[in-house]
């Protein structure tokens, strides 16, 4: 909801607690004594924890690299985290409806934000990548969208030896 001040012919009317010079003052108790400082938490109020910054973009390097029409090889890129929209929009694409395997191409074209010196990355770029690079990007997508990994350490029930198992789905959007 957007709040606005009441306007009169002379301009905005300040609220009773707002000083005329625009500088915030400490609130006062009903008896006129100063209250807690502006911005200070009230007694017994929970204090805010420092905000953690969420990493949404992840650099990668392709095993072989995308070769553009001029012969330039592009290997370094950046992929961002996927949103629900990124996974839903490709389902309406005719190519995906005709061939569900095309889902990963369209999806990767949406989440790769940079590749080498290319001005733009789209599904046409992804569909012309080498198979090994496509497989790398599919695995990388699963890793960053599954909170950093798709493997879990387990223990053999017979010999008690620890080992890792792959938890990722078989195709993008299905993990």
Backbone bond lengths (Angstrom), bond angles and torsions (degrees), N, CA, C in turn:
res aa  C-N    CA-C-N  psi(-1)  N-CA   C-N-CA  omega(-1)  CA-C   N-CA-C  phi
1 X - - - 1.434 - - 1.512 107.93 -
2 X 1.290 117.97 136.31 1.446 123.41 -178.39 1.517 108.96 -98.83
3 X 1.313 116.64 131.76 1.455 121.12 179.76 1.517 109.09 -106.14
4 X 1.302 115.35 140.72 1.458 120.65 177.14 1.517 109.00 -128.50
5 X 1.326 116.34 160.43 1.458 120.12 177.02 1.520 108.71 -88.92
6 X 1.309 115.30 155.18 1.459 120.76 178.02 1.513 107.95 -76.04
7 X 1.306 117.26 130.87 1.465 120.92 -179.65 1.516 109.90 -104.99
8 X 1.304 113.63 141.72 1.462 120.09 172.43 1.507 107.07 -122.30
9 X 1.294 116.84 -177.06 1.465 120.06 -179.84 1.521 111.19 -60.29
10 X 1.320 118.26 -28.57 1.459 121.63 -178.51 1.513 113.55 -89.80
11 X 1.325 120.68 -0.70 1.459 122.53 -179.38 1.512 110.29 118.42
12 X 1.341 118.09 -166.16 1.454 120.64 -177.16 1.521 111.35 -69.08
13 X 1.299 115.50 148.31 1.455 121.00 177.80 1.524 107.38 -99.56
14 X 1.352 117.38 121.18 1.459 118.03 -179.62 1.514 110.59 -70.01
15 X 1.330 114.97 150.75 1.457 118.96 177.44 1.516 108.18 -72.36
16 X 1.344 118.03 160.07 1.461 119.87 -177.08 1.515 113.37 -58.90
17 X 1.341 119.66 -30.10 1.458 120.88 -178.05 1.520 112.48 -87.94
18 X 1.323 118.18 -8.85 1.462 120.66 -177.65 1.519 110.09 -88.93
19 X 1.327 118.69 129.18 1.450 120.96 178.47 1.514 110.45 -71.98
20 X 1.301 116.92 157.92 1.465 120.23 -177.58 1.514 112.06 -73.83
21 X 1.338 118.82 -20.28 1.462 119.65 -179.27 1.518 113.37 -87.25
22 X 1.338 119.06 -2.38 1.453 122.98 177.13 1.511 114.01 83.50
23 X 1.324 119.51 -2.59 1.460 122.49 179.77 1.518 108.30 -89.38
24 X 1.353 118.54 126.06 1.462 119.47 -179.58 1.516 111.04 -65.46
25 X 1.329 116.05 141.71 1.448 121.77 178.36 1.510 108.88 -117.20
26 X 1.330 115.28 161.55 1.453 119.78 178.60 1.518 109.07 -66.43
27 X 1.333 116.94 137.73 1.461 118.92 177.80 1.522 109.65 -65.52
28 X 1.320 115.36 157.26 1.453 120.42 -179.22 1.511 109.72 -115.23
29 X 1.324 114.02 149.74 1.460 119.85 176.42 1.524 107.86 -77.94
30 X 1.338 118.71 167.11 1.456 120.03 -179.97 1.523 113.58 -54.35
31 X 1.333 120.37 -28.40 1.456 122.35 179.34 1.516 112.79 -83.01
32 X 1.304 118.49 -1.80 1.460 121.88 178.30 1.519 113.62 97.10
33 X 1.348 118.63 -5.33 1.464 120.76 179.12 1.516 109.66 -74.56
34 X 1.338 117.26 148.62 1.458 118.55 179.53 1.528 111.36 -64.61
35 X 1.317 116.32 141.47 1.459 123.22 177.24 1.511 109.47 -93.29
36 X 1.343 117.75 -163.96 1.465 119.92 179.11 1.524 110.83 -64.18
37 X 1.317 116.01 154.19 1.465 121.02 -179.81 1.519 109.97 -61.03
38 X 1.334 114.87 150.95 1.456 120.59 178.69 1.520 108.44 -61.64
39 X 1.323 117.27 129.12 1.458 122.25 178.82 1.516 113.03 89.66
40 X 1.329 117.99 -10.38 1.464 119.89 179.13 1.514 109.25 -81.08
41 X 1.342 118.02 142.62 1.454 119.23 179.04 1.518 110.37 -69.85
42 X 1.311 116.40 145.12 1.457 121.20 176.97 1.515 108.68 -69.00
43 X 1.325 116.21 154.97 1.457 119.87 178.68 1.515 109.61 -59.20
44 X 1.299 116.03 135.00 1.459 120.53 179.78 1.522 113.73 80.84
45 X 1.338 117.85 -5.80 1.470 120.41 179.97 1.525 108.75 -80.63
46 X 1.340 117.70 144.68 1.467 119.29 177.90 1.516 110.14 -66.66
47 X 1.323 116.02 141.50 1.455 119.78 177.51 1.519 108.75 -90.29
48 X 1.306 115.71 148.00 1.461 120.71 -178.61 1.522 109.85 -75.23
49 X 1.309 116.39 135.67 1.460 121.90 175.58 1.517 108.63 -82.04
50 X 1.323 117.97 152.45 1.467 118.72 177.33 1.530 109.90 -61.24
51 X 1.312 115.76 135.59 1.462 120.88 -177.69 1.526 109.98 -71.78
52 X 1.336 115.50 134.83 1.455 120.01 174.52 1.517 108.25 -89.08
53 X 1.295 116.30 140.02 1.455 121.39 -178.86 1.523 108.94 -90.44
54 X 1.312 116.79 125.99 1.454 122.46 -179.71 1.521 109.79 -86.17
55 X 1.329 116.49 126.87 1.458 119.95 177.02 1.516 107.92 -79.30
56 X 1.332 117.17 122.15 1.463 121.30 -177.47 1.520 112.80 -113.38
57 X 1.327 118.30 -11.15 1.461 121.48 178.93 1.520 109.24 -125.97
58 X 1.338 115.50 140.15 1.455 121.38 -174.43 1.528 109.82 -133.08
59 X 1.336 117.45 125.62 1.471 120.16 178.31 1.528 110.62 -76.36
60 X 1.323 115.83 151.77 1.461 121.44 176.57 1.517 109.15 -146.66
61 X 1.332 115.77 165.99 1.458 122.18 174.56 1.522 107.48 -134.09
62 X 1.317 116.73 121.43 1.460 121.96 -178.64 1.526 110.59 -68.13
63 X 1.325 117.36 144.42 1.469 119.92 178.69 1.529 113.06 -61.25
64 X 1.323 117.86 -43.00 1.468 121.40 -179.43 1.522 111.51 -108.16
65 X 1.313 117.00 -47.57 1.463 121.44 -179.94 1.511 112.42 107.82
66 X 1.315 115.24 148.74 1.466 122.15 176.81 1.527 108.52 -84.22
67 X 1.326 116.17 129.94 1.460 121.25 179.06 1.527 108.07 -103.00
68 X 1.341 116.79 116.88 1.464 120.03 -179.79 1.529 110.82 -80.38
69 X 1.341 116.20 179.10 1.468 120.75 -175.01 1.517 113.67 -64.41
70 X 1.342 118.30 -20.51 1.473 120.32 178.23 1.528 111.84 -91.05
71 X 1.355 117.32 -2.34 1.454 120.98 178.24 1.521 114.12 95.18
72 X 1.331 117.44 0.71 1.469 121.08 179.09 1.527 109.74 -74.76
73 X 1.326 115.91 134.36 1.466 121.27 178.80 1.522 108.64 -95.63
74 X 1.323 115.50 127.78 1.469 122.52 179.60 1.523 107.74 -113.57
75 X 1.338 117.49 117.53 1.471 120.67 -176.48 1.519 113.17 -116.74
76 X 1.320 118.52 -36.59 1.453 120.80 -176.28 1.515 110.77 -89.67
77 X 1.329 115.03 135.11 1.452 119.14 -179.35 1.513 111.99 -151.36
78 X 1.319 114.76 -176.45 1.460 122.56 179.69 1.526 107.83 -136.83
79 X 1.332 115.43 135.25 1.462 121.66 175.96 1.525 107.45 -120.53
80 X 1.323 116.75 137.83 1.462 120.93 177.81 1.516 109.72 -100.10
81 X 1.319 115.87 163.06 1.456 120.27 175.52 1.523 109.61 -61.99
82 X 1.290 116.44 147.21 1.456 122.36 179.54 1.520 110.49 -84.83
83 X 1.320 116.04 147.22 1.457 121.59 174.23 1.525 108.62 -106.05
84 X 1.312 116.50 169.07 1.461 120.17 176.41 1.524 109.65 -59.47
85 X 1.326 116.59 -38.55 1.469 120.65 179.09 1.522 111.00 -61.42
86 X 1.338 116.53 -39.64 1.468 120.08 179.03 1.521 111.10 -59.62
87 X 1.314 117.26 -34.61 1.463 120.12 -178.67 1.529 112.36 -85.49
88 X 1.336 117.59 -22.87 1.462 120.41 -178.11 1.531 113.46 -88.60
89 X 1.316 117.93 -41.95 1.472 121.70 -176.09 1.531 112.54 -56.74
90 X 1.352 119.68 -44.10 1.467 118.50 -179.86 1.527 114.04 -61.37
91 X 1.320 117.86 -23.07 1.468 120.06 179.92 1.527 112.05 -65.45
92 X 1.334 117.04 -20.48 1.470 121.09 177.05 1.527 112.37 -87.84
93 X 1.331 116.42 -9.88 1.463 121.29 -179.14 1.529 109.32 -69.79
94 X 1.319 116.85 132.52 1.470 122.44 -177.94 1.525 110.98 -60.23
95 X 1.331 116.89 -39.14 1.469 120.36 -179.76 1.525 111.32 -61.89
96 X 1.327 116.58 -38.07 1.466 121.13 179.38 1.527 110.03 -72.27
97 X 1.332 117.09 -38.15 1.461 120.63 178.94 1.524 111.15 -64.96
98 X 1.334 116.96 -36.06 1.463 121.00 178.50 1.526 112.43 -77.88
99 X 1.343 116.46 -31.92 1.467 121.58 -178.01 1.526 108.62 -144.02
100 X 1.333 118.42 97.28 1.473 121.25 -177.25 1.532 114.28 -57.05
101 X 1.325 118.23 -22.13 1.464 120.61 178.30 1.529 110.96 -65.60
102 X 1.322 117.41 -19.70 1.462 121.98 -179.68 1.533 112.09 -73.83
103 X 1.328 116.53 -11.75 1.468 121.22 -179.43 1.522 111.45 -55.07
104 X 1.318 117.93 -44.72 1.462 119.93 -177.15 1.525 111.81 -64.71
105 X 1.337 117.89 -35.05 1.460 121.23 179.30 1.529 110.05 -64.79
106 X 1.328 116.64 -47.90 1.468 120.79 -178.64 1.528 110.21 -66.91
107 X 1.314 116.76 -42.23 1.459 121.21 -179.22 1.529 111.34 -63.63
108 X 1.320 117.48 -46.16 1.466 120.35 178.73 1.528 111.11 -64.22
109 X 1.325 117.35 -34.91 1.460 120.68 176.80 1.521 112.26 -62.48
110 X 1.332 117.36 -24.37 1.465 121.96 179.11 1.527 112.54 -84.76
111 X 1.342 118.49 -33.73 1.464 120.32 -171.64 1.529 114.72 -100.20
112 X 1.326 118.85 -13.21 1.466 120.33 175.06 1.521 106.51 -81.77
113 X 1.327 116.09 116.60 1.462 120.28 -175.21 1.520 113.26 -95.34
114 X 1.328 116.45 -20.32 1.463 119.54 -179.92 1.512 109.04 -152.50
115 X 1.325 115.95 141.94 1.462 121.89 174.72 1.524 107.68 -146.24
116 X 1.322 115.17 108.33 1.463 119.90 -179.43 1.509 111.79 56.17
117 X 1.328 114.62 -131.73 1.467 120.17 -179.23 1.524 112.16 -102.49
118 X 1.331 117.07 12.86 1.466 119.61 179.74 1.527 110.10 -64.56
119 X 1.320 116.22 140.44 1.464 120.93 179.68 1.522 111.55 -69.89
120 X 1.332 117.11 -32.06 1.457 121.36 -176.98 1.528 109.31 -151.75
121 X 1.331 116.46 145.74 1.464 121.36 176.21 1.519 107.19 -114.79
122 X 1.332 116.39 131.82 1.470 121.78 -179.93 1.523 108.45 -144.82
123 X 1.327 116.56 177.76 1.464 119.97 -176.01 1.530 113.23 -62.24
124 X 1.326 118.32 -26.17 1.464 121.15 176.46 1.520 111.51 -64.71
125 X 1.309 117.18 -35.01 1.466 121.67 176.24 1.535 108.80 -67.58
126 X 1.340 115.76 -48.66 1.468 120.70 -176.67 1.529 111.13 -61.21
127 X 1.333 117.97 -40.09 1.462 119.13 -177.41 1.524 112.94 -70.43
128 X 1.326 117.66 -13.74 1.458 120.81 177.11 1.523 113.34 -102.20
129 X 1.333 116.81 13.39 1.467 120.72 176.95 1.525 109.82 -83.29
130 X 1.329 115.37 158.48 1.459 120.37 174.66 1.522 108.67 -66.23
131 X 1.333 116.72 150.71 1.464 121.89 -178.07 1.524 111.99 -58.04
132 X 1.333 117.04 -37.32 1.472 119.74 179.96 1.532 111.11 -65.89
133 X 1.322 117.45 -35.47 1.464 120.45 177.67 1.525 110.75 -71.70
134 X 1.327 116.72 -38.10 1.466 120.19 177.02 1.526 110.39 -62.74
135 X 1.336 116.70 -44.21 1.469 120.51 178.49 1.529 110.47 -62.90
136 X 1.329 117.34 -40.09 1.463 121.42 177.46 1.528 109.96 -60.56
137 X 1.333 117.58 -47.17 1.461 121.35 -178.12 1.527 112.29 -65.97
138 X 1.328 116.86 -36.27 1.469 119.86 177.12 1.527 110.33 -62.95
139 X 1.337 116.48 -43.82 1.460 120.30 179.09 1.521 110.65 -67.23
140 X 1.327 117.50 -40.99 1.459 122.14 179.28 1.528 110.22 -62.43
141 X 1.332 116.87 -41.98 1.469 122.18 177.21 1.529 109.48 -57.15
142 X 1.324 116.80 -47.42 1.468 120.67 -179.93 1.526 110.91 -61.57
143 X 1.323 116.59 -41.56 1.462 120.28 -178.37 1.521 111.88 -62.70
144 X 1.319 118.13 -50.22 1.469 119.21 -174.80 1.523 112.15 -74.77
145 X 1.317 117.88 -24.97 1.461 119.44 -179.48 1.526 112.77 -93.52
146 X 1.337 117.07 -2.20 1.465 121.75 175.47 1.528 108.54 -112.89
147 X 1.347 115.77 39.92 1.456 123.74 179.01 1.516 113.06 56.50
148 X 1.315 116.22 40.93 1.443 120.81 170.32 1.517 117.52 100.53
149 X 1.312 118.46 -17.07 1.458 117.66 -179.69 1.525 110.30 -159.02
150 X 1.323 115.01 160.78 1.464 120.34 176.94 1.520 110.14 -125.68
151 X 1.336 116.93 17.37 1.460 120.94 -179.76 1.531 109.11 -119.11
152 X 1.309 114.80 150.63 1.465 120.37 176.55 1.522 108.53 -131.37
153 X 1.312 115.44 143.20 1.458 119.57 177.50 1.527 108.34 -88.05
154 X 1.321 115.37 129.06 1.466 121.90 -179.83 1.525 108.50 -129.31
155 X 1.299 115.00 173.40 1.464 120.25 -179.70 1.522 109.51 -122.26
156 X 1.305 116.02 135.94 1.456 121.30 178.74 1.529 108.86 -64.07
157 X 1.340 118.12 129.69 1.460 119.95 -179.15 1.530 112.83 -70.40
158 X 1.326 117.73 -17.53 1.467 120.54 -178.04 1.524 113.03 -92.32
159 X 1.336 116.00 -49.22 1.461 119.40 -174.49 1.537 113.83 -108.84
160 X 1.331 117.10 -5.41 1.479 123.90 179.58 1.524 113.65 65.96
161 X 1.337 118.11 16.79 1.461 121.80 176.34 1.529 109.24 -78.13
162 X 1.341 118.07 133.90 1.467 119.71 176.55 1.534 110.95 -77.54
163 X 1.332 116.19 146.11 1.465 122.10 174.34 1.522 108.38 -156.79
164 X 1.357 116.81 166.64 1.458 121.92 -178.43 1.519 110.77 -102.77
165 X 1.349 115.51 146.00 1.458 121.26 174.30 1.524 108.59 -123.72
166 X 1.312 116.65 148.30 1.458 123.38 178.59 1.525 108.94 -83.51
167 X 1.356 116.37 128.00 1.455 120.78 -179.49 1.532 112.68 -105.03
168 X 1.314 118.14 -11.54 1.454 121.71 -175.18 1.512 112.25 -63.92
169 X 1.359 115.13 153.53 1.456 121.20 176.85 1.512 111.15 -72.91
170 X 1.312 116.12 174.77 1.456 119.87 -176.62 1.530 112.07 -80.10
171 X 1.345 117.44 -27.89 1.464 120.38 179.77 1.517 109.10 -134.95
172 X 1.323 116.14 158.61 1.452 120.25 177.88 1.515 108.90 -60.97
173 X 1.300 116.06 144.14 1.454 121.45 179.79 1.509 112.86 81.93
174 X 1.324 118.16 -0.73 1.470 121.03 -178.61 1.519 112.23 -124.08
175 X 1.340 117.96 16.07 1.463 119.33 -178.56 1.506 111.51 -85.81
